[in-house]
Every structure is written in structure tokens, then in C-alpha cells.
Amino acid sequence: MRKVILALAIGLLSWGSLKAQDAFSAHFADSTLRLDYAFVGDAGHQAIYLRKMLRTPVWAGRRNHLSRPLLQGNGQIRVTDPATGDCLYSNSFSSLFQEWTVVPEAKHTQKAFENTLLVPFPKHPVNVEVTLTDVYGKVSARIVHPVNPADILIRPIAHNGGNARLVFGKDAPQEVIDIVILSEGYAGADEAKFFQDADRAADALFSHEPFASNRDKFAVRAVFAPSAESGVSVPRKGDWRSTATSSHFDTFYTDRYLTTSDVWHMADLLGTVPYEHIIVLANTSLYGGGGIYNSLTIMNSDHPTFVPVLVHEFGHAFGGLADEYAYASEVSDTLYPAGTEPWEPNITNLTDFASKWQDLLPEGTPVPTPVDELEKVDVRRIWRTLTPEQKTLLNQKPGVYEGAGYEMYGVYRPVQECRMRINECEDFCPVCTRAIIRMIDYYTE
């Protein structure tokens, strides 16, 4: 009987997979439409402009759940049938531009930011809609434009001659989640070091749960794009360098925030390499990095915290996880205003807590949840001295603990300490772990 049930289950899964493939093949070719946009504006007004359209020969993205993003993100792209209005494909993302719109500079300055979005290449004319949303979840900018796959100005991207290697997993873009690691600040003589660092990055990521137990669902390629100079720009020191993606520290005048705004060129450097997620590996020992959901992970290669920072930042970029730490600040602006539930799965302001980790709370857990006595000290300083039982208490005991998303009050995290809160904590908490597993399944099942 068990064999019969198992066979039926396998059959149903196979049927579902075939139906998903049929839906994809009906509307899309096995190639990628790369859309380059400019996001422009300031704190009060934003707009989106299409710069160019390009085509690459392989589609590395998902072929199921085509019309439903798993997370809301701070923006969405939708491909629709102009005749019926049906959504054929959608995805969500966040952007450096949207982070910038809430910093003080954006109140008196207008800027433009580059962004590249990928969708499967349509077989017939479609409409593409891109929307950005503000901290209240309201649309702040929108563009709708037609795409005709026969358009002679959609430029095919040729192999760019870069040195690309498969460093982890199998070469099967249709079956796995594809990550690409791009070199930044590695001169020609640093090529061997880059590939060693790329191996370290893959080892770091897939030695952590839940990535470790799902490692067969990923592939990692490394692309070496030589920089004219070694190292990374540090504006506060007047140290500007000519590098592959023009990255720099001091983003938004924050010392450790390392980012790049040279997004279109970065996509050019990747050329025809299939990817869904980008990790830019910056050749520097300075502490810093960043992770933006479905956009980019960037981090230093040589700081002692390389491993935990990489995993933390990829948690942002892949899992859509929020930072769980908080700052004492007098700034009144917040990214998570009361009355609008954050879309990130690991924080809440209790507007719609039932949609978060309420189901994981032990019966009788008070909301909000008071911290344990151990949490009232500087846990980062003493973490290495804690017993396994004490670490489990802080990392695995679900609750609703105040202080998260950079806010001391009104925003809550699921455990007292997590990889998304401090570098010293070795593990993701149960809520973050579940969120990552859901994202992996979303891509692959």
C-alpha cells in the first residue's frame, strides 16, 4: 500500500512539473530578456525609465510559480498578456535607489540609479510593468511598456570572453538555483586569488544550514573580470581606484556600507553566464558589504568575519531577510511604520503578526516577549564563552522580542540572537531558516 501511495505522489509531482513546463513553454523561450532601467527621483517623487533591452541565450530562472512572487519586496516586475491582461511572469526585488530615498540627502537632491531586471524571453508581444513601493506599501513609481520579441533593437549579448568557471554544483540552469560570483578589485595578477576566494565563498555558504542540506539545488559560477587596480575605493580616505564594478565604501556616508551603482556594466561583465543571484567579491580586508533582495550581495574577501558576513548578506539578498539589530536613534523616520506590516518574513510590527511566525510560538508565550536575563548583558562580547545550552536558548527560543529593523521600539524579531542580528551567532533562527527553505522550494519545486 505504501508503495502505491508513493507512486501516486511521485506521479502527481511529475504531472505538476510537466504542467509548469507547459505553461512556461507556451509563452517563453529558453533565453533571457535583460531590461536595463533608470530609477530616478528624490524622497518625494520617483520615476522609472527604460534604458535598453538585451537578450542572452539561456533562461536560468524558475519555470514554476510564474505569476506569484513569494515575497512582496520593495518593487515588482510583471510580464502580462496585452490581450487578456493575464500575468505570465512576475518577480519581486528591492533596490539601492529605494534605500537612498529615505536618507536625509534625498530630501533635497535628485539622483538616478541603474537597475537591471531579468525575465524569460517572450515568444509573443507582451507588456512589462515595473512598480516601486514606499514604506507604506503604496506604489511610488510605475512604468508599463510593450516588448515585441521581434524588435530588431533588442540586442543579443555575445560571450564577453571573461574567464568563467563552475565552482560548485552541476551545469544545469533549468534544474538548480544559479549563483554567480563576480570579481571586483582583482587585477590581472590576482586571478588565482579570486578563484580561491570564490571557492571559499561557496564553501562558507554551503557549510551553513539550511543551505548545506539543500546544496544539491544550487550551482555557483565564478567570473573573473580583471580590474585596472587591486583593492576597492574608500572615499573617506580619498582612495579612489579603477575597478571592474566601480564599487566603494561609504555608501550613503556610512563607513562600512560597500556597494556598487555600476549595475549595467556589471551585467555586461557577466555576459552570457546564466545567473539568478549575484555575489560581488571585493578584494579588500576592510570590513563591509551589503545585501539587497533579489538584486545583489557584495562583500569584502579578506576580513576575519568573511564567513558570517557573507552568509548574513546572502540572507538579505536571497531570503529577503531583514536585519534584526536595532540602534538607539532620535531619527523619527522609520522603514517600518505602524499600520503597515513589513514584508520581510523575520520581523513584525504586529500589524499582521498572524502572517509571520505566530504559529511557531509555544503556547502561552507573551507578546511582546521579555528577554532572558542572559540577553541583558553584551552578548556579542561573551558569545564564545556561552554553553551550547545557553546559545540554544538565545537562538532557538521563538518569541516576539522588541528591537529589530534598526528600530529600538515597535519592531520585533523572532529570537533573541540570530545570524541576522550578530556575526557571532553561528546559526539562523527557526524563522529565518523556514523562510530560506520556503524560498529554495519556491525556486525548485
C-alpha positions as CSV (number, residue, x, y, z in Angstrom):
1,M,0.0,0.0,0.0
2,R,2.8,2.4,0.9
3,K,4.4,1.7,-2.5
4,V,1.2,2.6,-4.2
5,I,0.8,5.8,-2.3
6,L,4.4,6.7,-3.0
7,A,4.0,6.0,-6.7
8,L,0.9,8.2,-6.8
9,A,2.6,11.0,-5.0
10,I,5.6,10.8,-7.4
11,G,3.2,10.8,-10.3
12,L,1.3,13.9,-9.1
13,L,4.6,15.7,-8.6
14,S,5.8,14.8,-12.1
15,W,2.4,15.9,-13.5
16,G,2.7,19.2,-11.7
17,S,6.2,19.7,-13.0
18,L,5.1,18.9,-16.6
19,K,2.1,21.4,-16.3
20,A,4.6,24.1,-15.1
21,Q,6.9,23.4,-18.0
22,D,3.9,23.5,-20.5
23,A,2.9,26.9,-19.0
24,F,6.4,28.2,-19.4
25,S,6.9,26.9,-22.9
26,A,3.6,28.3,-24.1
27,H,4.8,31.8,-23.5
28,F,8.5,31.9,-23.2
29,A,11.7,30.8,-25.0
30,D,14.7,29.3,-23.1
31,S,16.5,32.6,-23.1
32,T,16.6,35.8,-21.0
33,L,15.3,39.3,-21.7
34,R,17.5,41.7,-19.8
35,L,15.9,45.0,-19.1
36,D,18.0,48.0,-18.0
37,Y,16.2,50.7,-16.1
38,A,17.0,54.0,-14.5
39,F,15.2,54.6,-11.2
40,V,15.2,58.4,-10.6
41,G,13.9,61.0,-8.2
42,D,14.1,62.0,-4.6
43,A,12.3,61.5,-1.3
44,G,9.0,62.9,-2.6
45,H,8.9,61.8,-6.2
46,Q,10.2,58.7,-8.1
47,A,10.1,57.6,-11.7
48,I,11.3,54.7,-13.8
49,Y,12.8,54.9,-17.3
50,L,13.7,52.1,-19.7
51,R,17.2,52.4,-21.0
52,K,17.7,49.3,-23.2
53,M,16.7,45.7,-23.8
54,L,19.0,42.8,-24.4
55,R,18.8,39.0,-24.9
56,T,21.0,36.3,-23.5
57,P,20.8,32.6,-24.8
58,V,19.7,30.8,-21.6
59,W,17.0,31.3,-19.0
60,A,18.3,30.4,-15.6
61,G,15.3,31.5,-13.6
62,R,12.3,29.5,-12.3
63,R,9.8,27.8,-14.6
64,N,7.1,27.3,-12.0
65,H,5.1,29.7,-9.8
66,L,5.4,32.0,-12.7
67,S,2.9,34.6,-11.7
68,R,3.3,34.7,-8.0
69,P,6.3,36.3,-6.1
70,L,6.9,34.6,-2.8
71,L,7.7,37.9,-1.1
72,Q,6.4,41.4,-1.8
73,G,9.8,43.1,-1.8
74,N,10.0,46.9,-2.4
75,G,9.3,46.5,-6.1
76,Q,7.8,44.1,-8.6
77,I,8.1,43.3,-12.3
78,R,5.3,41.7,-14.2
79,V,5.0,40.4,-17.7
80,T,1.4,40.4,-18.9
81,D,-0.5,39.3,-22.0
82,P,-1.8,42.5,-23.6
83,A,-4.9,40.8,-25.0
84,T,-6.1,39.2,-21.8
85,G,-4.2,41.0,-19.0
86,D,-3.1,37.7,-17.6
87,C,0.1,37.8,-15.6
88,L,2.6,35.4,-17.3
89,Y,5.6,36.0,-15.1
90,S,6.3,38.2,-12.0
91,N,9.1,38.7,-9.6
92,S,9.9,41.0,-6.7
93,F,13.0,42.9,-5.7
94,S,14.5,45.7,-3.7
95,S,17.0,48.4,-4.8
96,L,19.7,50.7,-3.6
97,F,17.7,53.6,-5.0
98,Q,14.8,52.9,-2.7
99,E,17.2,52.7,0.3
100,W,18.5,56.1,-0.8
101,T,15.1,57.7,-0.9
102,V,14.8,57.5,2.9
103,V,18.2,59.0,3.7
104,P,18.5,62.8,4.5
105,E,20.2,63.6,1.2
106,A,17.1,62.5,-0.8
107,K,15.1,65.3,0.8
108,H,17.0,68.0,-1.1
109,T,18.7,66.1,-4.0
110,Q,17.6,64.2,-7.1
111,K,19.5,61.2,-8.3
112,A,19.4,58.4,-10.8
113,F,20.3,54.8,-10.1
114,E,20.9,52.0,-12.5
115,N,19.0,48.7,-12.2
116,T,18.8,45.6,-14.3
117,L,15.9,43.1,-14.1
118,L,15.7,39.7,-15.8
119,V,12.6,38.0,-17.2
120,P,12.2,35.0,-19.5
121,F,12.2,36.0,-23.2
122,P,8.6,36.1,-24.5
123,K,7.5,34.2,-27.6
124,H,4.8,36.8,-28.4
125,P,4.3,40.5,-27.7
126,V,3.8,41.3,-24.0
127,N,3.6,44.2,-21.7
128,V,6.1,44.7,-18.9
129,E,5.2,46.6,-15.8
130,V,7.6,47.7,-13.1
131,T,6.4,49.2,-9.8
132,L,8.2,50.6,-6.8
133,T,6.6,50.9,-3.4
134,D,7.2,53.1,-0.4
135,V,7.5,52.2,3.3
136,Y,3.7,52.1,3.5
137,G,3.5,49.5,0.6
138,K,1.9,52.1,-1.7
139,V,3.1,52.4,-5.3
140,S,5.5,55.3,-5.6
141,A,6.6,54.8,-9.3
142,R,5.4,52.7,-12.2
143,I,6.3,52.1,-15.8
144,V,4.4,50.0,-18.3
145,H,6.0,49.4,-21.7
146,P,5.5,46.9,-24.6
147,V,8.0,44.3,-25.6
148,N,7.9,42.8,-29.1
149,P,10.2,39.8,-29.3
150,A,10.8,40.6,-33.0
151,D,12.1,44.1,-32.1
152,I,15.3,44.5,-34.1
153,L,16.8,46.8,-31.4
154,I,16.8,44.0,-28.7
155,R,20.5,43.4,-28.7
156,P,21.8,39.8,-28.4
157,I,24.6,39.5,-25.9
158,A,27.6,37.6,-27.1
159,H,30.1,35.8,-24.9
160,N,32.3,38.5,-23.4
161,G,35.5,36.5,-23.3
162,G,35.6,36.6,-19.5
163,N,37.0,33.6,-17.6
164,A,34.1,31.8,-16.0
165,R,34.2,28.6,-14.1
166,L,31.7,26.3,-12.4
167,V,33.0,26.1,-8.9
168,F,30.1,24.4,-7.2
169,G,27.2,22.1,-8.3
170,K,26.2,21.0,-11.7
171,D,25.9,22.8,-15.0
172,A,22.1,22.6,-15.4
173,P,20.5,26.1,-15.2
174,Q,17.0,24.6,-15.8
175,E,17.2,22.5,-12.6
176,V,19.1,24.5,-10.0
177,I,19.4,27.9,-8.4
178,D,22.2,29.7,-10.2
179,I,24.6,32.0,-8.3
180,V,27.4,33.9,-9.9
181,I,30.4,35.3,-8.1
182,L,32.0,38.3,-9.8
183,S,35.4,39.6,-9.1
184,E,35.9,43.3,-8.0
185,G,39.2,44.9,-7.3
186,Y,41.2,41.9,-8.5
187,A,43.9,43.0,-11.0
188,G,45.1,40.6,-13.7
189,A,47.8,39.2,-11.4
190,D,45.1,38.4,-8.8
191,E,43.2,35.9,-10.9
192,A,44.3,32.8,-8.9
193,K,43.5,34.6,-5.6
194,F,40.0,35.4,-6.9
195,F,39.1,31.8,-7.8
196,Q,40.5,30.7,-4.4
197,D,38.3,33.3,-2.7
198,A,35.3,32.2,-4.8
199,D,35.8,28.6,-3.6
200,R,36.0,29.9,0.0
201,A,32.7,31.8,-0.6
202,A,30.9,28.7,-1.9
203,D,32.3,26.6,1.0
204,A,31.2,29.2,3.5
205,L,27.7,29.4,2.2
206,F,27.1,25.7,1.8
207,S,28.5,24.8,5.2
208,H,25.6,26.7,6.8
209,E,22.1,25.4,7.3
210,P,19.7,25.4,5.6
211,F,21.9,25.8,2.6
212,A,24.0,22.8,3.5
213,S,21.2,20.3,3.4
214,N,19.9,21.8,0.1
215,R,23.3,22.1,-1.6
216,D,22.2,19.9,-4.5
217,K,19.7,22.5,-5.5
218,F,22.4,25.2,-6.2
219,A,25.2,25.9,-8.7
220,V,27.8,28.5,-8.3
221,R,29.9,30.0,-11.2
222,A,32.8,32.4,-10.7
223,V,33.5,35.1,-13.3
224,F,36.9,36.8,-13.3
225,A,36.7,40.4,-14.7
226,P,40.2,42.0,-14.2
227,S,40.4,45.4,-12.6
228,A,42.9,48.0,-13.6
229,E,43.9,48.2,-9.9
230,S,43.8,45.9,-6.9
231,G,41.6,46.9,-4.0
232,V,38.4,48.8,-3.5
233,S,37.7,52.6,-3.4
234,V,37.4,54.1,0.1
235,P,36.1,57.7,-0.4
236,R,36.6,58.8,3.2
237,K,40.3,58.2,2.8
238,G,40.4,59.9,-0.6
239,D,41.4,56.5,-2.1
240,W,39.7,56.0,-5.4
241,R,40.6,53.0,-7.6
242,S,39.8,51.9,-11.1
243,T,38.0,48.6,-10.6
244,A,35.7,46.3,-12.6
245,T,32.4,47.4,-11.0
246,S,33.4,50.8,-9.5
247,S,32.3,49.7,-6.0
248,H,33.1,51.8,-3.0
249,F,32.7,52.0,0.8
250,D,30.9,55.0,2.5
251,T,27.6,54.5,0.6
252,F,25.1,57.0,2.0
253,Y,28.1,58.3,4.0
254,T,28.1,55.1,6.1
255,D,31.7,53.8,6.5
256,R,31.1,50.0,6.2
257,Y,28.4,50.1,3.6
258,L,30.1,48.8,0.4
259,T,28.0,48.9,-2.7
260,T,28.2,49.5,-6.5
261,S,26.0,51.7,-8.6
262,D,27.6,50.5,-11.9
263,V,24.8,47.9,-12.4
264,W,24.5,47.9,-16.1
265,H,28.2,47.4,-16.6
266,M,28.2,44.7,-14.0
267,A,25.6,42.9,-16.1
268,D,27.7,43.4,-19.2
269,L,30.7,41.7,-17.4
270,L,28.5,38.7,-16.7
271,G,27.7,38.4,-20.4
272,T,26.0,35.1,-21.2
273,V,26.7,33.4,-17.9
274,P,23.4,32.1,-16.5
275,Y,22.6,33.5,-13.1
276,E,19.7,34.3,-10.8
277,H,21.7,35.8,-7.9
278,I,24.9,37.8,-7.9
279,I,27.7,37.9,-5.3
280,V,30.3,40.6,-5.9
281,L,33.5,39.6,-4.2
282,A,35.6,42.7,-3.4
283,N,39.3,42.3,-2.9
284,T,39.8,44.1,0.4
285,S,40.4,43.4,4.0
286,L,38.3,46.3,5.2
287,Y,35.1,45.4,7.0
288,G,31.9,46.0,5.0
289,G,29.4,44.8,2.5
290,G,25.7,44.8,1.6
291,G,22.8,42.6,0.6
292,I,19.8,43.8,-1.4
293,Y,16.9,41.4,-2.0
294,N,17.0,39.9,-5.5
295,S,19.5,42.5,-6.6
296,L,23.0,42.0,-5.2
297,T,25.3,40.6,-2.5
298,I,28.6,42.4,-2.2
299,M,31.3,41.9,0.5
300,N,34.9,42.0,1.3
301,S,37.1,39.0,0.7
302,D,39.8,39.2,3.4
303,H,38.3,40.4,6.7
304,P,38.3,37.9,9.5
305,T,34.5,37.9,9.5
306,F,34.3,36.9,5.9
307,V,32.2,33.7,6.5
308,P,29.5,35.1,8.8
309,V,29.2,38.4,6.9
310,L,28.8,36.5,3.6
311,V,26.0,34.3,5.0
312,H,24.3,37.3,6.6
313,E,24.3,39.4,3.5
314,F,23.2,36.5,1.3
315,G,20.3,36.1,3.8
316,H,19.2,39.5,2.7
317,A,19.7,39.1,-1.0
318,F,18.3,35.5,-1.3
319,G,15.9,35.1,1.5
320,G,14.6,38.7,1.8
321,L,15.5,38.7,5.4
322,A,15.7,41.9,7.4
323,D,18.4,43.0,9.8
324,E,17.4,42.1,13.3
325,Y,19.6,44.6,15.1
326,A,18.5,48.0,16.3
327,Y,20.1,51.4,17.0
328,A,19.3,54.0,19.7
329,S,18.4,56.9,17.5
330,E,16.5,60.1,17.6
331,V,15.5,60.0,14.0
332,S,11.8,59.9,13.6
333,D,11.6,58.4,10.1
334,T,11.2,54.7,10.1
335,L,11.3,52.0,7.4
336,Y,8.5,50.1,9.2
337,P,5.7,52.5,10.1
338,A,2.9,51.3,12.4
339,G,-0.1,50.0,10.5
340,T,2.0,48.5,7.6
341,E,3.3,45.0,8.2
342,P,6.9,44.6,7.0
343,W,7.1,42.3,4.0
344,E,10.3,40.7,5.3
345,P,9.5,37.3,6.9
346,N,11.6,37.7,10.1
347,I,10.4,41.0,11.6
348,T,7.0,42.3,12.5
349,N,5.4,45.4,14.0
350,L,2.4,43.3,15.0
351,T,0.1,44.8,12.3
352,D,-0.4,41.3,10.8
353,F,1.6,39.0,13.1
354,A,-0.5,36.0,12.1
355,S,1.2,36.1,8.7
356,K,4.6,35.8,10.3
357,W,5.8,33.3,13.0
358,Q,2.8,33.2,15.3
359,D,2.4,29.5,14.5
360,L,5.8,28.8,15.9
361,L,5.2,30.4,19.3
362,P,5.0,28.0,22.3
363,E,1.5,28.1,23.9
364,G,1.3,30.9,26.5
365,T,4.2,33.0,25.0
366,P,3.6,36.6,26.0
367,V,3.5,39.1,23.1
368,P,5.8,41.1,23.3
369,T,8.2,38.6,24.9
370,P,10.5,39.7,27.7
371,V,14.2,38.8,27.1
372,D,16.0,36.3,29.3
373,E,18.5,37.6,31.9
374,L,21.3,36.4,29.7
375,E,20.3,38.8,27.0
376,K,20.6,41.8,29.3
377,V,24.4,41.7,29.0
378,D,26.6,42.4,26.0
379,V,26.0,39.0,24.4
380,R,28.4,39.7,21.5
381,R,31.3,40.1,23.9
382,I,30.6,36.9,25.8
383,W,29.2,34.7,23.0
384,R,32.3,32.5,22.7
385,T,32.0,31.7,26.5
386,L,28.4,30.6,26.4
387,T,27.5,26.9,26.7
388,P,25.6,25.2,23.9
389,E,22.5,25.2,26.0
390,Q,22.8,29.0,26.5
391,K,23.3,29.6,22.8
392,T,20.3,27.4,22.0
393,L,18.2,29.4,24.5
394,L,19.1,32.7,22.7
395,N,18.9,31.3,19.1
396,Q,16.1,28.8,19.1
397,K,13.5,30.0,21.6
398,P,10.8,31.7,19.5
399,G,9.1,34.8,20.9
400,V,8.4,38.4,19.9
401,Y,11.4,40.4,21.1
402,E,11.4,44.2,20.7
403,G,14.2,45.8,18.8
404,A,14.7,45.0,15.1
405,G,14.9,46.5,11.7
406,Y,17.2,49.3,13.1
407,E,14.3,50.3,15.5
408,M,14.6,50.1,19.2
409,Y,10.9,50.2,19.7
410,G,7.8,49.0,17.8
411,V,9.6,46.4,15.6
412,Y,10.1,42.9,16.8
413,R,12.4,39.9,16.0
414,P,11.6,36.2,16.4
415,V,14.5,35.2,18.7
416,Q,17.0,37.0,21.0
417,E,20.1,36.3,18.8
418,C,20.4,35.2,15.2
419,R,22.8,35.3,12.3
420,M,20.7,38.2,11.1
421,R,21.4,40.1,14.3
422,I,25.0,39.5,15.3
423,N,28.0,38.0,13.4
424,E,29.0,35.9,16.5
425,C,25.8,33.8,16.3
426,E,26.6,30.8,14.2
427,D,23.1,29.9,13.1
428,F,19.9,31.3,11.6
429,C,16.9,31.1,13.9
430,P,13.9,28.9,13.2
431,V,12.0,31.7,11.5
432,C,14.9,32.7,9.2
433,T,15.6,29.0,8.5
434,R,12.0,28.4,7.5
435,A,12.0,31.5,5.3
436,I,15.1,30.4,3.4
437,I,13.7,26.8,2.9
438,R,10.5,28.3,1.6
439,M,12.5,30.4,-0.9
440,I,14.6,27.4,-2.0
441,D,11.4,25.3,-2.6
442,Y,9.8,28.2,-4.4
443,Y,12.6,28.2,-7.0
444,T,12.9,24.4,-7.3
445,E,9.6,22.7,-6.7
